[in-house]
């Protein structure tokens, strides 16, 4: 489990925060705190993988050295031999439930708040030279260079909901300041042009040319809450809700359905799929252990890397089935919130069937 936490932690860190550290936007100690807050998130995937790999390594080595045969000769059944594995898997399943439905969503919120706090201490450093900034929803920003505190060659594209350019700005220079009261970056552009496009057909240039004007100075406010969210203004995402919050939201949706007489709403389906998915992923700790016990005994490989490879193939097959069921979230009639348990049923059924066959030989 520690190995998989490390691998997943490095992957997520490189994707989410490594660029901020390299660009000097994040302090090293803040970076370490962010890594710590990533652990509960990656632990939800590391627990099943760690349990499966440990089962394959331990029982595979015992099988390759004929220890399993010796235990059977001493009168132990395969179920007795596997009992410690099932016990550890049960406790791992309980731990996974706590992580998936409490600690992981809490850590996501704390990580966003920490990143937002770190960037408000150095907001001017957020705009990098010669890089397209996509982090502000509805905007794409590019800056050519700096001359002290003055920024040179600004390009800004304002997008509509379909990600089409509705306003294009270009300025020779600009300055960036931070408004603490409103938590906004104030970008003041100077000596530039603005190109306003047709809101209905912003990409149609055949009949009419876009309206253009020159400006001497133009301030633009970029709210930081658009980057990381503001608890006072935004709705908490489903992935950031704890079990208690999910149940509260489910009750609200049920009450609304009772008032309107409508079938299951999309919001309730989303909540139920998320709930069942987290429980199913936690239960996968036990399911993969059940699948791994007879496989380890049958294959009987003592090499750690071979068992690690087998574990990855099995785990990827399990997660692929989870993803396939997730594709059905747009079809409430198929009940994807219940079908999400199908991978567990498949792996457990095959696992117990293989244990039954192995116990008869």
C-alpha positions in Angstrom: 0.0 0.0 0.0 2.9 2.4 0.8 4.4 1.7 -2.6 1.2 2.5 -4.4 0.6 5.6 -2.3 4.0 6.9 -3.3 3.5 6.2 -7.0 0.0 7.8 -7.1 1.2 10.7 -4.9 4.0 11.5 -7.2 1.8 11.3 -10.3 -0.9 13.6 -8.8 1.7 16.0 -7.4 3.4 16.4 -10.9 0.0 17.0 -12.5 -1.5 19.4 -9.9 1.2 21.4 -8.0 4.7 20.7 -9.5 4.3 23.5 -12.0 3.3 26.0 -9.3 6.4 25.1 -7.3 8.7 25.3 -10.3 7.2 28.7 -11.2 7.8 30.0 -7.7 4.1 30.3 -6.9 4.2 27.9 -4.0 6.4 27.7 -1.0 8.1 24.4 -0.4 6.4 23.9 3.0 3.0 24.5 1.4 4.0 22.0 -1.3 4.6 19.4 1.5 1.2 20.2 3.1 -0.5 19.8 -0.3 1.2 16.4 -0.7 -0.1 15.4 2.8 -3.6 16.4 1.8 -3.3 14.2 -1.3 -2.7 11.1 0.7 -6.4 10.4 1.6 -7.4 10.8 -2.0 -4.7 8.3 -3.4 -5.2 6.0 -0.4 -8.7 5.0 -1.7 -7.0 3.5 -4.8 -3.9 2.3 -3.0 -5.8 0.2 -0.4 -7.3 -2.3 -2.9 -4.1 -2.5 -4.9 -2.0 -3.0 -1.8 -4.3 -5.7 -0.5 -4.3 -7.6 -3.8 -0.5 -7.3 -4.3 0.2 -8.4 -0.7 -2.1 -11.4 -1.1 -0.4 -12.5 -4.3 3.1 -12.0 -2.9 2.5 -13.8 0.4 0.4 -16.7 -0.8 2.3 -17.0 -4.1 5.6 -17.5 -2.2 4.0 -20.0 0.2 2.6 -21.9 -2.8 5.9 -21.9 -4.8 7.8 -23.3 -1.7 5.1 -26.0 -1.2 4.1 -24.5 2.2 0.4 -24.6 1.1 0.7 -28.3 0.4 2.3 -28.8 3.8 -0.5 -26.9 5.5 -3.2 -29.0 3.7 -1.3 -32.2 4.7 -1.5 -31.0 8.4 -5.3 -30.9 8.1 -5.8 -27.2 7.4 -8.5 -26.3 4.8 -7.9 -23.6 2.2 -10.5 -21.4 4.0 -8.5 -21.7 7.2 -5.3 -20.9 5.4 -6.9 -17.8 3.8 -8.7 -16.7 7.0 -6.0 -14.2 8.0 -6.1 -12.6 4.6 -9.9 -12.2 4.8 -9.6 -10.7 8.2 -7.1 -8.1 7.1 -9.2 -7.4 4.0 -12.2 -6.8 6.2 -10.4 -4.2 8.3 -9.0 -2.7 5.1 -12.6 -2.4 3.7 -13.7 -0.6 6.9 -10.7 1.8 6.6 -11.5 2.4 2.9 -15.1 3.4 3.7 -13.9 6.0 6.2 -11.3 7.3 3.7 -13.6 7.4 0.7 -16.6 9.0 2.5 -15.0 11.3 5.0 -11.2 11.9 4.9 -10.8 12.1 1.0 -13.6 14.7 0.4 -12.4 16.8 3.4 -8.8 16.7 2.1 -10.0 17.9 -1.3 -11.6 21.0 0.2 -8.6 21.7 2.5 -6.2 21.4 -0.4 -8.2 23.9 -2.5 -8.3 26.3 0.5 -4.5 25.9 1.1 -3.7 26.6 -2.6 -6.0 29.7 -2.7 -4.4 31.0 0.5 -0.9 30.5 -0.9 -1.7 32.3 -4.1 -3.3 35.3 -2.4 0.0 35.9 -0.7 1.7 36.2 -4.1 -1.0 36.9 -6.6 1.2 39.0 -9.0 3.5 36.0 -9.5 0.6 33.9 -10.8 0.8 35.3 -14.4 3.8 33.6 -16.0 5.6 34.9 -19.1 5.1 33.2 -22.4 2.5 30.8 -21.2 -1.2 30.6 -21.9 -3.1 30.8 -18.7 -6.4 28.8 -18.8 -7.1 28.7 -15.0 -9.6 31.5 -15.0 -12.9 30.2 -16.3 -14.0 32.2 -19.3 -10.6 33.7 -20.1 -7.3 32.8 -21.8 -4.4 35.1 -20.9 -1.0 35.4 -22.4 1.9 37.7 -21.4 4.9 38.2 -23.6 7.4 39.5 -21.0 8.2 41.8 -18.0 10.0 45.0 -17.5 10.2 45.3 -13.7 6.7 45.5 -12.3 5.3 46.3 -15.7 4.1 43.5 -17.9 4.5 43.7 -21.6 2.5 42.4 -24.6 -0.8 41.2 -23.1 -3.3 39.0 -25.0 -6.7 38.2 -23.5 -9.4 36.1 -25.0 -12.9 36.2 -23.3 -14.9 33.0 -24.0 -18.6 32.2 -24.1 -20.2 29.1 -22.7 -19.3 27.2 -25.9 -15.6 28.2 -25.5 -15.8 30.5 -28.4 -14.0 33.9 -28.4 -16.5 36.7 -27.9 -14.0 39.5 -26.9 -10.3 39.8 -27.8 -8.0 42.3 -26.1 -4.4 43.1 -26.8 -2.4 45.7 -24.9 1.2 47.0 -25.1 1.6 46.8 -21.4 -0.2 46.3 -18.1 0.1 46.1 -14.3 -1.3 43.6 -11.9 -2.6 44.4 -8.4 -4.5 42.5 -5.7 -7.7 43.7 -4.1 -7.8 42.1 -0.7 -11.3 43.3 0.2 -12.9 41.6 -2.9 -10.2 38.9 -3.3 -9.6 39.9 -7.0 -6.6 40.3 -9.2 -7.0 43.7 -10.9 -5.3 43.7 -14.3 -4.9 47.2 -15.7 -4.2 47.2 -19.5 -2.8 50.3 -21.3 -2.5 51.3 -24.9 -4.4 48.5 -26.5 -7.3 47.4 -28.8 -10.5 45.6 -28.1 -12.3 43.4 -30.7 -16.0 42.7 -29.9 -17.5 39.9 -31.9 -21.1 38.9 -32.7 -22.5 37.2 -29.5 -24.7 34.9 -31.7 -22.0 33.9 -34.3 -18.6 34.9 -32.8 -16.7 32.8 -35.4 -18.5 34.1 -38.4 -16.2 36.6 -40.3 -17.7 36.4 -43.8 -20.4 39.1 -43.7 -19.5 41.6 -40.9 -16.2 42.5 -39.4 -15.9 42.6 -35.6 -16.2 46.0 -33.9 -12.8 47.3 -32.8 -11.8 50.2 -30.6 -8.7 51.6 -29.1 -8.3 52.3 -25.4 -5.8 54.1 -23.2 -6.5 52.3 -20.0 -8.8 49.4 -19.2 -9.1 47.6 -15.8 -10.2 43.9 -15.6 -11.1 42.1 -12.4 -10.2 38.4 -12.1 -11.8 36.9 -9.0 -9.6 34.3 -7.3 -12.7 32.3 -6.2 -13.1 31.2 -9.8 -9.8 29.4 -9.4 -10.4 27.4 -6.2 -13.9 28.2 -5.2 -15.4 30.3 -2.4 -17.3 28.5 0.3 -19.7 31.4 0.7 -20.6 31.6 -3.0 -20.2 28.3 -4.7 -22.1 25.0 -4.3 -20.0 22.2 -2.9 -19.3 19.6 -5.6 -20.5 16.1 -5.0 -17.0 14.7 -4.9 -16.2 17.2 -2.1 -19.1 16.1 0.1 -18.8 13.8 3.1 -21.2 11.0 3.8 -23.4 13.2 6.1 -23.6 15.9 3.4 -24.4 13.4 0.7 -27.3 12.0 2.7 -28.6 15.5 3.5 -28.6 16.4 -0.2 -30.3 13.1 -1.0 -33.1 13.9 1.5 -33.6 17.3 -0.1 -33.9 15.7 -3.6 -36.3 13.1 -2.3 -38.5 15.8 -0.8 -38.5 17.7 -4.0 -39.5 14.6 -6.0 -42.3 14.0 -3.5 -43.6 17.5 -4.0 -43.4 17.5 -7.8 -44.2 13.8 -8.4 -41.2 13.5 -10.7 -39.1 10.3 -11.0 -35.5 10.2 -9.8 -33.8 13.6 -10.6 -30.4 13.9 -12.1 -29.1 15.4 -8.9 -30.3 12.5 -6.8 -28.9 10.0 -9.3 -25.5 11.7 -9.1 -25.5 11.6 -5.3 -26.6 7.9 -5.2 -24.0 6.9 -7.9 -21.3 8.7 -6.0 -22.3 7.1 -2.7 -22.6 3.6 -4.1 -19.4 4.0 -6.1 -17.4 4.9 -2.9 -18.9 2.0 -1.0 -18.2 -0.4 -3.9 -14.6 0.8 -4.2 -14.2 0.2 -0.5 -15.7 -3.2 -0.8 -13.2 -3.9 -3.6 -10.5 -4.4 -0.9 -12.3 -7.6 0.1 -13.4 -8.6 -3.4 -9.8 -8.4 -4.8 -8.5 -10.3 -1.8 -11.0 -13.1 -2.4 -10.0 -13.2 -6.1 -6.3 -13.1 -5.3 -6.2 -16.0 -2.8 -6.8 -18.9 -5.3 -5.0 -17.1 -8.1 -1.8 -16.8 -5.9 -2.0 -20.5 -4.9 -2.7 -21.6 -8.5 0.0 -19.5 -10.2 2.5 -19.9 -7.3 5.0 -17.2 -8.3 7.5 -16.1 -5.7 8.9 -13.2 -7.7 7.7 -9.9 -6.3 7.7 -8.1 -9.6 5.7 -10.9 -11.3 3.0 -10.7 -8.6 3.0 -6.9 -8.8 2.4 -7.1 -12.6 -0.4 -9.6 -12.1 -2.0 -7.4 -9.5 -1.9 -4.4 -11.8 -3.6 -6.3 -14.6 -6.3 -7.5 -12.3 -6.9 -4.1 -10.7 -7.0 -2.4 -14.1 -9.6 -4.9 -15.3 -11.7 -4.1 -12.2 -11.4 -0.3 -12.6 -12.3 -0.6 -16.3 -15.5 -2.3 -15.3 -16.2 0.5 -12.9 -15.6 3.0 -15.7 -17.9 1.1 -18.0 -20.7 1.3 -15.5 -20.0 5.0 -15.0 -20.8 5.6 -18.7 -24.4 4.7 -17.8 -24.9 7.7 -15.5 -26.9 9.5 -18.1 -29.5 6.7 -18.2 -31.4 6.6 -14.8 -33.7 3.8 -16.0 -30.7 1.4 -16.1 -30.0 2.2 -12.4 -26.2 2.8 -12.6 -26.2 3.3 -8.8 -26.9 -0.4 -8.4 -24.9 -1.6 -11.4 -21.8 -0.1 -9.9 -21.7 -3.2 -7.6 -21.5 -5.5 -10.7 -17.6 -5.7 -10.7 -17.5 -6.7 -7.1 -20.1 -9.5 -7.7 -18.1 -10.7 -10.7 -14.7 -10.8 -8.9 -16.1 -12.3 -5.7 -18.1 -15.0 -7.6 -15.1 -16.0 -9.6 -12.9 -15.9 -6.5 -15.1 -18.1 -4.4 -15.6 -20.5 -7.3 -11.8 -20.8 -7.7 -11.3 -21.3 -3.9 -13.9 -24.1 -4.0 -12.1 -25.8 -6.9 -8.7 -25.4 -5.3 -10.0 -26.8 -2.0 -11.0 -30.0 -3.7 -7.5 -30.8 -5.0 
